[in-house]
Amino acid sequence: WASGQYPPSSETLSHAAIYALDPAIGCVLHIHHPQLWRYALDQGVAATSPQVAYGTLAMAREISRLYHETDLAQYRVLAMAGHEDGIIAFGENPDEAGRVLMRLFVDAT
């Protein structure tokens, strides 16, 4: 359910799923960057199944699965294989989530 002046984003479920994984997560960043997305997929960064559509309950479940079955909890970044160019990073705060993205970017360049 949602309330407020504006309707929720199509990505609300995905973001909420990440916040629910660990109470220490205080920031979720969702970006679109074609080169970084391709690099992440090529390098084996945790990635959702290409068949899972963004903005769905299935995507929220897929993110939870990755957190528990891959190194996502350690690296805190994932590629959304079925959401072209979509990358999500998270951390305790915006600075930490930003550092996660920058580490991936530096590795890619």
Steps between C-alpha positions, in 0.01 A plus 500: 500500500611857458381839613601856433472772245675306222466140382794271571768439241491179299819408688354538849476124556864445400625776727281385790630145457857625543420707809331192649815288461696670778406781741846652442410580137407866492545590133415336169631656179352399165679623192499435127838480330535282186876441515509434874200264469670298226824492698317376810331223304825401325693490828251285687368764737184373670221534245130437494363255248433658159151351511403692815328829419586813695244649734345164582468286809708242313785755480479566873520126565790466254697770681442323832613170345821663372571651842477161667657280229776714347764752608250789476503553877877555483530712184163682525454551126288316245413520134138466398545274197137537395501880549735635237778716641360465856742475789422515870750571776427531869668582829450638845479855363530688169879533531547127540259412218679754280837344579362161395402646162830682460696180574310326220556797269874512572528125441319543167733773371 
